[in-house]
Amino acid sequence: GGSEVLIAGAGAATTIVDASHIDSVFTIDSGRTAFFSDLTLRNGYRSTGNGGGISNTGVLTLDHVVVTTNYASSGGGVSNSGSLTIADSSIISNDAGSDGGGLYSSGPSDVSRSLFAFNTANNGGGILLTGDAIIANSTIAKNLAYTSGGGLYAFQGASNLYNTTIAFNASDFDGDAIGTGGGVFADKFSGLNIYNSLVAGNYRFDETVPNDCRGIVNTH
């Protein structure tokens, strides 16, 4: 078949693709380009692989898409090692056994006007980045990390956040006193810049004081 795939639904509440916990909902291979719009992707499951909802090594765009209740080792909702664009979408209630409950991205990613909420992982409850990323006009809220980076864990790559809210996320949620960065954790290998954004109300499970940002974060 062709190298390009377009799937346009009738709306996320109407068009639902359910993997029934058998495998990823979709896998986009290297050399392929996919555009998904106006649909829900749910109940993907990969016990040892990446990308419960979507595993992408090609070029992927999500527009007005809901990715929910998926599980994988990393990238419970979405795993990206290709090129990723997410716009006007919701990545919610996904789980990763290791990294990136909502999104694990090692390739370039561009996120705008999107919501990451109620996702869980060991590190990076909402998002874990090891590649370059731009996140703009988005909300990262109420995600949980059992170790570090409840909302966002920036491990490597240049990441820029603009006009984004990171709120009410938690780290060290298993209470073993290992882990930090309820809102954001930025590793020394990352270059994380935050512009005109709100980072507030985040916490570490065993502390009563705010735990919004830890690591090397540049604010503007």
N, C-alpha and C positions, 0 to 999 in steps of 0.2 A: 504494500500500500504506500500512500504518500507519506511524506515526512511531517506534515502538518495536520493537527487534529483540532477541531472546533466543536465544543459541546455547549450549547446555549439552552438553558432551561426556561421554564415559564415563571420562575421565582423560587427562592429558597424554601418557601413554605409549601410549594407545590411539587417541585421536581427534586426527588430525593434518591440518591444512589447509596444503597446500603450493602456493605460487604459481609454482613452477618458473621463477623469475627473470623472469617476464613483467611483473608490476606489483606494487603493494602487495597484501598478502594481503587486507586489508579497508580500505575508506574509509568513514568515518562523517561524513556531511554535516551542516552546520548545521541545527538544528531536529530532528535525529534523536537518539534515545537508544538505546544499545546496551549489553547485558550479556553478556559472554563468560565462560564458566567451564569448567574441567576439559578443556582442550585445548591443543594446540601449534600455533603459527603460525610457519611457516618459509619461507625461500627467496623472500621478497619482494624486489623490485628496482625502484628508481626512480633512473635515472641523473642526473636533474636536479631532481626533486621531493623532497618531504619524506615521511617515514614509510614506510620499506621494509616493515616488518611491518604497522603500522597508521597511517593518517593520520586524525586526529580533529579535526573542527571542531564536533562536537556535544557530547553528554554520553556518556562512555564509562566503563564499569567492567570491569576485568579481575580475575577471582577464580580462583586456582589455574590460571593460564595460563602457559605457557612461550612466550616470543618469542625466536626464535633464528635465526641465519645469514641475517639480512636486511641489505639495503644501501639507503641513500638519500643524497642530498646532505646533508640534516640529519635527525636522528632516524632513525638506521639501524633501530632496533627499533621505536620509537614516536615519532610527532610529535603534539603536542597544542597546538592553539590554541583549544580549547573548554574543557571541564571534564573532568578525568580522576581516576579512583580506581583504584589498583593495590593489591591485597591478596593476600598469600600466593602471589606469582608470581615467576618467574625470567626476567630479561631478560639473555640471555647470548649472547656471540659474535656480536654485530651490529657493523656498520661504517658510519660516515658519512664522506663525503668532506670535509665541513665541520664541522658542530657536532653534538654529542650522539650519541655512538655507540649507547648504549642508549636514551636518552630525550632529546628536545628538547621543552621545554615553555614556551610563552609564555602559556598560560592557567593558571588555578588547578589545582593537582594535589595529591593526597593519597595518599601511598605508605606502606604498612605491611606489616611482616613479609615483605619481599621482598628478592630478591638481584639485584644488578647486577654482572656479572662477565665478564671477557674481551671487553669491548667496546672499540672503537677509534674515534678521530675526530681531527680537527685540534685542536679545542678541546672540552673536556668529554668525555673518553673514555667515562666511564660515563653522566654526566648533564650537560646544560647547561640552566640555568634562566634565563628572562627574564620569568617571571611568579611569582606567589606560590605557595609550596609548603610542605607539611608532609611530612617523611620521618621515620618512627618505626619502631623495632625492626627495622631493616633492615641489610643488609650491602652495601657498595660496595667491591669488591675485584678486584685484578688487571686493571684497565682501563688503557688506554694513550692518551695524548694526544701527538700530534706537536708541539704547541705547549704550551698551558697547561691546567691542571685535569685531571690524569689521572683522578681519581675523579669530581670534581664541579667544575663551573665555574658560579658564581653571577654572572650578568651584571647582571640587574635584578630587581626584585621583592623581597618580604619572604619569606625562606626560614627555616624552623625545623627543626632536626634534633634528634630525641630518641632516646636509647638506640640509637644507630646506630654501626656500625663502618665506618671508612674505612681500608683497609689494603692495602699492597702494590700500590698504583697507581703509575704513572710518567708524568711530563711530559717534554717535549723529546725524545721517543723517536727522532726522526731525528738527534739529536746535533748540530744546527746552532747550539746555544747560544742559541736564541731560544725563550723559554717557561719557565714555572716553575709551582710549585704541584703537586707530584706527587700529593698527596692532594686538596687543595682550593685553588682560586683564586677569590677573591671580589673582584669589581670594585668600584670606588668608588661605582658607582650601585646596588649591591645592599645589602640589609640581611640579612646571614646570621648567625643565632644557632645555636650548637651547645650542646646540653644533655646532660650525663651520657653522653657518647659517647667512643669510642676512635678517635683518628686517629693511626696509627703505621705505621712500616715503609714509608712512601711515599718516592719518590725522584725526582730529576731524572737523566736518563740519563747525563749527563756529570759527575756529582758522586758522591762517596763518602759525603757526609754526608746526614742525613735532610732531606727537602724536603716536609714534611707540609702546611703551610698557608702561603699567601702572599696578600697583599691585606688587606682589612678584614674580620676575623672576630671575632665576639663570642662568647666561651666562658662557660659558666655551670656 
